[in-house]
């Protein structure tokens, strides 16, 4: 792809890329979170399984002592304690009878449970012929498994996220390759078209100017004016294409430019197109408004705003132009822009209405120039009502 193509990839491409990467990142994070959760639960299960085995072995030694105590009259003062674990006895109604647990137990549906940092093993005593009692052993969780889960999740999760990031980057390049090729093809087409337009357009305009010096019948003069309008439309398109392709090679001469005079000059340039559509102009142009900018770029900015206001206007429509200190506004009462297109009109090759022709590069050029000179662009539009675009500077 050429330097111009690479630097001018449309905002749509970046929006598509951002959307793809955001979706990929969310999916990657969800996958990693699921893996971390499964790993955490696995370590927790291993820890509980280890404690279950040790506590069950200890309970086998403790139950005979408990049986002896139960048969001796249930003296609470002589309730047998275990040296390895805190112990408690619960009745058939799950109420605590006696014990020295640090954390009261509530859930009897699980054989072993972890709650508030304590591990409880629940041993039903009915299989031992001791009635509907429940023996509960308690030990404190040292949480070493939890720290191990956290550290390993961070280490392996970061490594996996990096690998997934590389895969996502590769997929995004593959995903965008057709778009890059299409943009490069369109840019090459525009280059070839621009090269072929220059000579015939210049020849037409030169001959029109020569013919206008000769008295002509009204009918011929009317037809000649139509030819001139069409030629100037092509000439404006040629200037846009040339700027788009060669702007990085053009010599820039920033100087204090009288925008009031330039605006009047460009209105005169578009006079025949305005008259052809019978458009009414409402002008509020304050004299001697200046801006430090390159003359060619200022011309392209104004031309594209005027051209769009004419192109997308209706027959016998109206264009309101206001130039004051720090602000240029051009408003039309034409077809307007659909709500879903307003955020995209400054993207290259985007057209609000494809029926009127063009490449969809005019407002993209306006946006490029605005970014270069730190100009602020605001756009207000309503479909079938009109569009107002303002350019502001300090």
C-alpha positions in Angstrom: 0.0 0.0 0.0 1.2 3.5 -0.8 2.2 6.0 1.9 -1.0 8.0 1.1 -3.1 4.8 1.5 -1.5 3.8 4.7 -1.9 7.2 6.3 -5.4 7.7 5.1 -7.1 4.4 6.1 -10.7 5.3 6.9 -12.1 5.7 10.4 -14.4 2.8 9.6 -11.4 0.5 9.5 -10.3 1.6 12.9 -13.8 1.3 14.3 -14.0 -2.2 12.9 -10.6 -3.1 14.3 -11.5 -1.6 17.7 -14.7 -3.5 17.8 -13.0 -6.8 16.9 -10.2 -6.3 19.4 -12.7 -5.3 22.2 -14.8 -8.4 21.5 -11.7 -10.6 21.3 -10.4 -9.1 24.6 -13.7 -9.7 26.4 -13.8 -13.3 25.2 -10.2 -13.8 26.2 -10.8 -12.4 29.6 -13.9 -14.5 30.1 -12.0 -17.7 29.0 -9.1 -16.8 31.4 -11.6 -16.1 34.2 -13.3 -19.4 33.6 -10.0 -21.2 33.6 -8.9 -19.4 36.8 -12.2 -20.3 38.5 -11.9 -24.0 37.5 -8.3 -24.0 38.8 -9.3 -22.3 42.0 -12.1 -24.8 42.6 -9.7 -27.7 41.7 -7.2 -26.6 44.4 -10.1 -26.0 46.9 -11.4 -29.6 46.2 -7.9 -31.0 46.6 -7.4 -29.1 49.9 -10.8 -30.3 51.2 -10.2 -33.8 50.1 -6.9 -33.9 52.0 -8.5 -32.5 55.2 -11.5 -34.9 54.8 -9.2 -37.9 54.8 -7.2 -36.7 57.9 -10.4 -35.7 59.8 -12.2 -39.0 59.0 -9.3 -41.0 60.3 -9.3 -38.9 63.4 -13.1 -39.3 63.8 -12.7 -43.1 63.8 -10.6 -42.8 66.9 -12.9 -40.2 68.5 -16.3 -41.9 68.0 -15.7 -44.7 70.6 -14.9 -42.0 73.2 -18.0 -40.1 72.2 -20.1 -43.3 72.5 -18.8 -43.9 76.0 -19.7 -40.4 77.0 -23.2 -40.7 75.5 -23.8 -44.0 77.4 -22.5 -42.4 80.6 -25.3 -39.8 80.9 -24.4 -36.9 78.6 -22.6 -34.8 81.3 -21.7 -31.6 79.5 -18.8 -30.9 81.8 -17.1 -34.2 80.7 -17.7 -33.8 77.0 -14.7 -35.4 75.4 -12.4 -33.0 73.4 -10.1 -33.9 70.6 -6.5 -32.9 70.7 -6.3 -32.4 66.9 -9.6 -30.7 66.1 -12.3 -28.5 67.6 -15.3 -30.7 68.2 -19.1 -30.2 68.5 -22.2 -32.4 68.8 -25.4 -31.4 67.1 -28.8 -33.0 67.7 -31.3 -34.3 65.2 -32.8 -30.8 64.9 -29.4 -29.5 63.8 -29.1 -27.5 67.0 -25.8 -27.3 68.9 -25.8 -29.5 72.0 -22.2 -29.1 73.2 -18.8 -28.2 71.7 -16.0 -25.7 71.3 -16.2 -24.7 67.6 -14.9 -21.2 66.6 -17.4 -21.0 63.8 -21.0 -22.2 64.3 -22.0 -24.7 61.7 -25.2 -24.3 59.7 -25.1 -26.4 56.5 -25.5 -30.1 57.1 -26.1 -31.0 53.4 -22.4 -31.4 52.7 -19.9 -33.8 54.1 -17.2 -31.2 54.4 -17.5 -27.4 54.0 -15.3 -24.3 54.1 -16.9 -21.2 55.7 -15.3 -18.0 57.0 -11.8 -19.5 57.0 -12.8 -22.7 58.9 -13.2 -26.3 57.6 -15.9 -28.4 59.0 -16.3 -32.2 58.6 -19.8 -33.5 59.4 -20.0 -37.1 60.6 -23.6 -38.5 61.0 -23.5 -40.8 64.0 -26.5 -43.0 63.0 -24.3 -45.5 61.2 -22.5 -46.0 64.5 -25.8 -46.8 66.3 -25.6 -43.5 68.3 -28.9 -42.0 67.2 -29.6 -38.9 65.1 -26.6 -37.0 66.2 -24.0 -35.1 64.1 -20.4 -34.9 65.0 -18.6 -31.8 63.6 -14.8 -31.5 63.5 -13.3 -28.1 62.9 -9.9 -26.9 61.7 -8.7 -23.5 60.5 -7.8 -23.1 56.9 -4.2 -22.0 56.4 -5.1 -20.5 53.0 -1.9 -21.6 51.4 -3.8 -23.2 48.6 -5.6 -19.9 48.0 -2.2 -18.0 47.7 -1.0 -20.7 45.4 -4.1 -20.3 43.2 -3.7 -16.5 43.1 0.0 -16.6 42.2 -0.3 -19.3 39.6 -3.4 -17.7 38.1 -1.4 -14.4 37.7 1.6 -16.0 36.2 -0.1 -18.5 33.9 -3.0 -16.1 33.2 -0.6 -13.3 32.1 1.3 -15.8 29.9 -1.9 -17.0 28.3 -3.2 -13.5 27.9 0.0 -12.6 26.0 -0.3 -15.6 23.8 -4.0 -14.9 23.1 -3.0 -11.3 22.4 -0.5 -12.4 19.7 -3.2 -14.7 18.2 -5.7 -11.8 18.3 -3.2 -9.5 16.6 -2.6 -12.1 13.9 -6.3 -12.7 13.4 -6.9 -8.9 13.2 -4.3 -8.6 10.4 -5.9 -11.5 8.5 -9.3 -10.0 9.1 -8.3 -6.5 7.9 -6.3 -7.7 4.9 -9.2 -7.7 2.5 -10.2 -4.2 3.6 -6.6 -2.9 3.2 -6.5 -4.4 -0.3 -9.8 -2.8 -1.2 -8.7 0.6 0.1 -5.4 0.3 -1.8 -7.2 -0.7 -5.0 -9.6 2.3 -4.6 -6.7 4.6 -4.0 -4.8 3.3 -7.0 -8.0 3.8 -9.1 -8.3 7.4 -7.9 -4.6 8.1 -8.7 -5.2 6.8 -12.3 -8.4 8.7 -12.6 -6.8 11.9 -11.4 -4.0 11.6 -13.9 -6.4 11.2 -16.8 -8.7 14.0 -15.7 -6.2 16.9 -15.7 -5.6 17.4 -19.4 -9.2 17.2 -20.8 -10.7 19.3 -18.0 -8.1 22.0 -18.5 -8.7 22.0 -22.2 -12.5 22.3 -21.8 -12.2 25.2 -19.3 -9.7 27.0 -21.5 -11.9 26.7 -24.6 -15.0 27.8 -22.6 -13.2 30.9 -21.5 -12.2 31.7 -25.1 -15.8 31.1 -26.4 -17.2 33.4 -23.7 -15.3 36.3 -25.3 -17.4 35.9 -28.4 -21.0 37.0 -28.7 -23.2 33.9 -28.8 -26.8 33.2 -29.4 -28.7 32.8 -26.1 -29.4 29.1 -26.6 -25.7 28.4 -27.3 -24.7 30.5 -24.3 -27.1 28.5 -22.1 -25.6 25.2 -23.3 -22.1 26.6 -22.9 -22.9 27.5 -19.3 -24.1 24.0 -18.6 -20.8 22.7 -20.0 -18.9 25.1 -17.8 -20.8 24.0 -14.7 -20.1 20.3 -15.4 -16.4 21.1 -16.1 -16.0 23.1 -12.9 -17.6 20.2 -11.0 -15.1 17.9 -12.5 -12.3 20.4 -11.8 -13.3 20.6 -8.1 -13.3 16.8 -7.9 -9.9 16.8 -9.6 -8.5 19.3 -7.0 -9.8 17.1 -4.2 -8.3 14.0 -5.6 -5.0 15.8 -6.2 -4.9 17.1 -2.7 -5.9 13.7 -1.2 -3.1 11.9 -3.1 -0.3 14.5 -3.0 -1.0 16.5 0.2 2.0 15.1 1.9 4.2 16.2 -1.0 2.7 19.7 -1.4 4.7 22.7 -0.3 2.9 24.3 2.7 3.0 28.1 3.1 1.1 29.1 6.2 0.3 32.8 6.3 -2.3 35.1 7.6 -5.1 34.7 5.0 -8.1 36.9 4.5 -11.0 34.4 4.7 -13.6 37.0 3.9 -12.0 37.7 0.5 -11.4 34.0 -0.2 -15.0 33.1 0.7 -16.3 35.7 -1.8 -13.9 34.3 -4.5 -15.1 30.7 -4.0 -18.7 31.8 -4.1 -18.0 33.4 -7.4 -16.4 30.1 -8.5 -19.5 28.2 -7.7 -21.9 30.9 -8.9 -23.1 29.0 -12.0 -23.8 25.9 -10.0 -25.7 27.9 -7.5 -27.8 29.6 -10.2 -28.4 26.3 -12.0 -30.2 24.9 -8.9 -31.8 28.3 -8.2 -30.4 28.4 -4.7 -30.9 31.5 -2.6 -27.8 32.7 -0.7 -28.1 34.4 2.7 -24.7 35.9 3.5 -23.3 37.3 6.8 -19.7 37.7 6.0 -17.8 40.0 8.3 -14.9 41.7 6.4 -11.2 41.1 7.1 -11.6 37.9 9.0 -8.2 36.2 9.0 -6.7 32.8 9.8 -3.1 31.6 9.6 -3.4 28.7 7.1 -2.1 27.5 3.8 -4.0 29.1 0.9 -4.5 25.8 -1.0 -5.8 24.0 2.2 -8.1 26.9 3.0 -9.5 26.7 -0.5 -10.1 23.0 -0.3 -11.8 23.4 3.1 -14.2 26.1 1.8 -14.8 24.5 -1.6 -15.8 21.2 -0.1 -18.2 22.8 2.4 -19.8 24.9 -0.4 -19.8 22.0 -2.8 -21.7 19.7 -0.4 -24.2 22.5 0.5 -24.9 22.8 -3.2 -24.8 19.2 -4.1 -27.1 17.9 -1.4 -29.5 20.9 -1.5 -32.8 20.9 -3.3 -33.9 22.9 -6.2 -34.7 26.5 -5.2 -33.2 25.7 -1.8 -31.3 28.1 0.5 -27.7 28.3 1.7 -26.9 30.4 4.8 -23.2 31.4 5.2 -22.0 33.1 8.3 -18.4 34.2 8.8 -17.5 36.0 12.1 -14.5 36.2 14.4 -13.4 32.6 14.9 -16.3 30.8 13.2 -17.4 29.8 9.7 -20.8 28.2 9.3 -22.5 26.9 6.1 -26.1 25.8 6.4 -28.4 24.3 3.8 -32.0 23.1 3.8 -31.4 20.1 1.6 -31.7 16.4 2.1 -30.0 16.2 5.4 -28.1 13.3 6.9 -29.6 10.2 8.5 -28.9 9.9 12.2 -26.9 6.8 11.7 -24.6 8.5 9.2 -23.7 11.7 11.1 -20.8 10.2 13.0 -19.4 8.7 9.7 -19.6 11.6 7.2 -16.0 12.6 7.8 -14.8 9.1 6.9 -13.2 8.6 3.5 -15.4 7.1 0.8 -18.5 7.6 2.9 -21.5 9.3 1.3 -24.8 10.1 2.9 -26.6 9.8 -0.4 -25.0 7.7 -3.1 -27.4 8.9 -5.7 -25.7 12.3 -6.1 -22.3 10.9 -7.1 -18.8 11.6 -6.0 -16.2 9.6 -4.2 -17.1 10.6 -0.6 -13.8 12.3 0.1 -14.8 16.0 0.5 -15.6 16.0 4.2 -12.7 13.7 4.8 -10.4 16.4 3.4 -12.2 19.0 5.6 -11.5 16.8 8.6 -7.8 16.3 7.6 -7.3 20.0 7.3 -9.2 20.7 10.6 -7.0 18.2 12.5 -3.8 19.8 11.0 -4.7 23.3 12.1 -6.6 22.4 15.3 -9.9 23.6 14.0 -13.1 22.4 15.7 -15.8 21.1 13.4 -19.4 20.7 14.6 -22.2 19.3 12.5 -26.0 19.5 13.0 -28.3 17.7 10.6 -31.8 16.4 10.3 -32.9 14.2 7.4 -35.1 16.1 4.9 -34.6 19.3 6.8 -31.0 20.3 6.2 -27.4 20.4 7.4 -25.3 23.0 9.2 -21.5 22.6 9.5 -19.4 25.0 11.5 -15.6 25.4 11.6 -14.2 27.2 14.7 -10.8 28.4 15.6 -9.2 30.6 18.3 
